[in-house]
Amino acid sequence: MSAPGAASAAKDKPNMPHVLAHSPKDNVAVVVVEDLKAGTKAFGVITENDTTFTIDVKDDIPIGHKVALVDLKKGDTVIKYGQDVGRMVGDGPQGRHVHIHNHKTKRW
């Protein structure tokens, strides 16, 4: 039997964030708990100003990966840390997983 994951621990502690955005300009947030599951109403914090938000997660998303905070379309710029960190190469609706399958750097 495995120990409860951090996602369930975050659910038990309402002030423990599931996701972090760095800037109010960000259109993605980073998952900061293990085993974030589809169907979770994730609690998030914008670290630049300590404001909070929630996002309905629609995919299982591993720790360190991103979740779309808004509907992102193919070609859209991804904003993280308040900066351009690449473009969408596939759609990423709000609440969906954003990673290498639908997000690439603009450098290559």
VEXRO-911298 format. One record per residue: residue number from 0; residue in three letters; x, y, z of N, C-alpha, C in turn. Coordinates in Angstrom, 3 decimals. Last residue first. Example, Ala and Ser with C-alpha at 12.3 -4.5 7.8 and 13.67 -1.06 7.14 Angstrom:
# residues 2
1,Ser,12.850,-2.250,7.080,13.670,-1.060,7.140,12.900,0.030,7.870
0,Ala,13.190,-5.690,7.800,12.300,-4.500,7.800,13.200,-3.300,7.800
//
This chain:
# residues 108
107,Trp,14.206,27.009,-32.015,14.466,26.010,-33.048,13.238,25.774,-33.858
106,Arg,13.246,29.025,-30.352,14.642,29.087,-30.803,14.936,28.118,-31.941
105,Lys,10.841,28.795,-29.211,10.868,29.490,-30.501,12.279,29.525,-31.088
104,Thr,10.046,25.612,-27.749,10.779,26.869,-27.744,10.691,27.504,-29.136
103,Lys,6.711,24.248,-27.649,8.123,24.210,-28.060,8.746,25.591,-27.902
102,His,3.997,22.227,-26.770,4.717,23.480,-26.502,6.184,23.300,-26.881
101,Asn,2.864,19.729,-26.904,2.109,20.838,-27.498,2.775,22.203,-27.306
100,His,4.643,17.931,-25.849,3.728,17.431,-26.882,2.948,18.559,-27.559
99,Ile,6.000,19.173,-23.767,6.659,19.061,-25.072,5.762,18.524,-26.182
98,His,3.123,20.717,-22.252,4.485,20.182,-22.158,5.003,19.994,-23.578
97,Val,0.269,21.165,-20.482,1.131,21.844,-21.455,2.549,21.337,-21.214
96,His,-2.918,19.837,-19.826,-1.481,19.642,-19.709,-0.753,20.397,-20.829
95,Arg,-5.732,22.060,-19.228,-5.057,20.921,-19.851,-3.539,20.982,-19.665
94,Gly,-6.955,24.344,-18.375,-6.979,23.196,-17.485,-6.238,21.980,-18.010
93,Gln,-7.875,25.465,-21.582,-7.750,25.786,-20.148,-7.879,24.510,-19.321
92,Pro,-6.290,23.641,-24.306,-7.423,24.297,-23.649,-7.166,24.521,-22.149
91,Gly,-4.029,23.806,-26.419,-3.970,23.513,-24.990,-5.104,24.232,-24.300
90,Asp,-3.055,22.657,-29.694,-3.971,23.358,-28.795,-3.765,22.896,-27.352
89,Gly,0.398,22.830,-30.647,-0.902,22.160,-30.630,-1.786,22.928,-29.674
88,Val,2.471,24.337,-30.236,2.493,23.615,-31.507,1.254,22.735,-31.635
87,Met,2.905,27.464,-28.738,2.104,26.244,-28.774,2.202,25.632,-30.170
86,Arg,6.162,28.686,-27.964,4.881,28.755,-28.665,4.195,27.409,-28.602
85,Gly,8.044,30.328,-25.305,7.843,29.456,-26.451,6.480,29.630,-27.076
84,Val,8.161,32.084,-23.263,8.970,30.876,-23.118,8.727,29.890,-24.258
83,Asp,8.049,35.399,-22.500,7.803,34.486,-23.608,8.737,33.276,-23.438
82,Gln,7.353,36.095,-19.016,8.190,36.158,-20.214,7.720,35.142,-21.252
81,Gly,6.282,35.731,-16.555,5.979,36.997,-17.200,6.709,37.177,-18.521
80,Tyr,6.825,33.141,-15.991,7.715,34.137,-15.371,7.452,35.531,-15.948
79,Lys,5.444,32.457,-19.147,5.800,31.919,-17.832,6.860,32.856,-17.276
78,Ile,3.429,32.181,-21.922,4.025,33.151,-20.989,4.187,32.484,-19.627
77,Val,3.478,31.184,-25.210,3.350,30.717,-23.833,4.113,31.690,-22.944
76,Thr,1.692,32.313,-28.015,2.887,32.453,-27.186,2.577,31.984,-25.779
75,Asp,0.004,30.192,-30.398,-0.009,31.160,-29.302,1.332,31.161,-28.570
74,Gly,0.161,28.050,-32.154,0.747,29.330,-32.566,0.779,30.372,-31.465
73,Lys,-2.824,26.577,-31.129,-1.596,26.381,-31.891,-1.113,27.740,-32.400
72,Lys,-4.123,28.220,-28.174,-4.267,27.655,-29.520,-2.889,27.467,-30.148
71,Leu,-5.285,27.979,-24.921,-4.132,28.264,-25.777,-4.319,27.519,-27.090
70,Asp,-7.387,29.230,-22.526,-7.357,28.442,-23.756,-6.179,28.899,-24.611
69,Val,-5.486,29.540,-19.465,-6.453,30.060,-20.446,-6.421,29.107,-21.639
68,Leu,-3.706,28.057,-18.120,-4.617,28.884,-17.314,-5.715,29.504,-18.168
67,Ala,-2.484,24.818,-18.554,-2.947,26.035,-19.234,-3.945,26.771,-18.349
66,Val,0.175,23.617,-16.604,-1.256,23.564,-16.884,-1.644,24.895,-17.536
65,Lys,3.345,21.880,-16.878,2.500,23.078,-16.846,1.039,22.739,-17.110
64,His,5.440,19.913,-14.649,4.833,20.220,-15.944,3.855,21.382,-15.770
63,Gly,6.118,19.504,-12.012,7.075,20.197,-12.877,6.550,20.523,-14.259
62,Ile,4.310,16.460,-11.685,4.991,17.576,-11.031,6.016,18.174,-11.996
61,Pro,1.979,15.610,-14.327,3.103,15.345,-13.422,3.673,16.624,-12.816
60,Ile,-1.483,15.506,-14.479,-0.304,16.301,-14.860,0.809,16.039,-13.849
59,Asp,-4.387,14.347,-15.957,-3.382,14.038,-14.947,-2.110,14.757,-15.388
58,Asp,-6.547,17.029,-17.025,-5.649,15.905,-17.332,-4.866,15.575,-16.064
57,Lys,-7.951,19.190,-16.091,-8.659,18.251,-16.971,-7.815,17.068,-17.421
56,Val,-8.519,21.181,-13.291,-7.541,20.395,-14.029,-8.262,19.295,-14.810
55,Asp,-9.641,24.289,-12.816,-10.162,22.930,-12.935,-9.234,22.139,-13.856
54,Ile,-8.060,26.478,-10.628,-8.142,26.013,-12.009,-8.659,24.578,-11.980
53,Thr,-8.042,29.446,-8.637,-8.277,28.014,-8.807,-8.369,27.716,-10.294
52,Phe,-5.762,31.716,-6.979,-6.741,31.383,-8.013,-7.018,29.890,-7.936
51,Thr,-4.271,34.511,-5.213,-4.614,33.102,-5.389,-5.663,32.937,-6.487
50,Thr,-1.353,36.595,-4.910,-2.782,36.398,-5.131,-3.030,34.916,-5.409
49,Asp,1.348,37.274,-4.537,0.673,36.417,-3.555,-0.842,36.357,-3.700
48,Asn,2.755,38.446,-6.562,1.912,39.322,-5.736,1.092,38.559,-4.684
47,Glu,4.416,36.488,-7.629,4.824,37.898,-7.710,4.022,38.797,-6.771
46,Thr,3.103,34.027,-7.484,4.147,34.337,-6.510,4.568,35.806,-6.506
45,Ile,-0.069,33.120,-7.393,0.803,33.932,-8.251,1.878,34.492,-7.328
44,Val,-1.237,29.882,-6.670,-0.726,31.152,-6.145,0.109,31.808,-7.228
43,Gly,-4.077,27.642,-6.734,-2.855,28.227,-7.249,-2.512,29.543,-6.600
42,Phe,-5.698,24.585,-6.399,-5.452,25.874,-5.758,-4.108,26.388,-6.260
41,Ala,-7.700,22.748,-8.641,-6.373,23.055,-8.108,-6.326,24.469,-7.549
40,Lys,-9.897,20.515,-8.522,-9.986,21.977,-8.533,-8.714,22.437,-7.833
39,Thr,-9.384,17.592,-10.438,-9.012,18.374,-9.256,-9.305,19.849,-9.497
38,Gly,-9.779,16.351,-12.834,-10.941,16.518,-11.965,-10.660,17.308,-10.703
37,Ala,-6.715,14.619,-12.993,-7.840,15.224,-13.704,-9.027,15.276,-12.754
36,Lys,-4.311,15.070,-10.345,-5.245,14.266,-11.135,-6.284,15.117,-11.836
35,Leu,-1.018,15.134,-9.548,-2.178,16.011,-9.750,-3.105,15.335,-10.756
34,Asp,1.307,13.719,-8.513,0.030,13.055,-8.800,-1.170,13.995,-8.888
33,Glu,2.960,16.095,-6.428,2.948,14.801,-7.121,1.504,14.404,-7.403
32,Val,2.924,19.632,-7.036,2.607,18.468,-6.208,2.703,17.211,-7.063
31,Val,3.149,21.773,-8.710,4.151,21.656,-7.647,3.835,20.537,-6.660
30,Val,2.879,22.774,-12.044,2.373,21.850,-11.025,3.478,21.620,-9.999
29,Val,2.858,26.104,-13.103,3.639,24.891,-12.910,3.032,24.065,-11.781
28,Ala,0.718,27.677,-15.516,1.224,27.555,-14.148,1.920,26.209,-14.034
27,Val,0.297,30.049,-18.190,0.480,28.684,-17.702,0.946,28.761,-16.253
26,Asn,0.254,32.667,-18.678,-0.912,31.928,-19.163,-0.772,30.427,-18.914
25,Asp,1.248,35.469,-16.688,1.434,34.080,-17.104,0.139,33.467,-17.620
24,Lys,0.850,37.947,-15.595,0.840,37.856,-17.057,0.879,36.406,-17.556
23,Pro,1.287,37.733,-12.892,-0.110,37.842,-13.335,-0.249,37.750,-14.862
22,Ser,3.871,35.248,-12.474,3.455,36.612,-12.801,1.970,36.625,-13.157
21,His,4.106,32.588,-11.794,5.081,33.540,-11.274,4.632,34.983,-11.438
20,Ala,1.995,30.117,-10.489,2.292,31.022,-11.596,3.215,32.084,-11.007
19,Leu,1.750,26.848,-9.272,2.297,28.194,-9.079,2.445,28.887,-10.426
18,Val,-0.485,24.421,-7.817,0.188,25.030,-8.967,0.678,26.427,-8.604
17,His,-1.368,23.693,-5.344,-1.133,22.620,-6.300,-0.284,23.141,-7.466
16,Pro,-0.555,25.177,-2.146,-0.867,25.239,-3.574,-0.563,23.943,-4.322
15,Met,-2.199,25.042,0.832,-1.031,24.477,0.160,-1.313,24.435,-1.342
14,Asn,-4.527,25.763,2.045,-3.608,26.851,1.709,-2.324,26.345,1.059
13,Pro,-5.940,23.379,2.600,-6.440,24.280,1.562,-5.500,25.427,1.203
12,Lys,-4.961,20.352,2.969,-4.449,21.636,3.459,-4.822,22.692,2.434
11,Asp,-6.010,18.239,1.577,-6.286,18.294,3.009,-5.841,19.614,3.625
10,Lys,-4.944,18.696,-0.913,-6.397,18.746,-0.775,-6.780,18.877,0.700
9,Ala,-2.283,18.235,-0.397,-2.695,19.602,-0.727,-4.199,19.753,-0.574
8,Ala,-2.426,15.483,-0.048,-2.023,16.319,1.083,-2.439,17.765,0.837
7,Ser,-3.064,14.708,-2.610,-4.073,14.513,-1.570,-3.717,15.320,-0.334
6,Ala,-0.658,15.475,-3.786,-1.912,16.081,-4.252,-3.006,15.892,-3.225
5,Ala,1.247,13.870,-2.577,1.205,15.281,-2.203,-0.074,15.954,-2.670
4,Gly,-0.290,10.665,-1.771,0.543,11.591,-2.542,0.390,13.020,-2.071
3,Pro,-0.161,8.288,0.898,-0.904,9.306,0.143,0.057,10.264,-0.550
2,Ala,1.828,5.332,0.282,1.470,6.483,1.116,0.698,7.487,0.284
1,Ser,0.588,2.170,-0.879,1.431,3.360,-0.990,0.918,4.462,-0.076
0,Met,0.848,-1.181,0.000,0.000,0.000,0.000,0.884,1.232,0.000
//
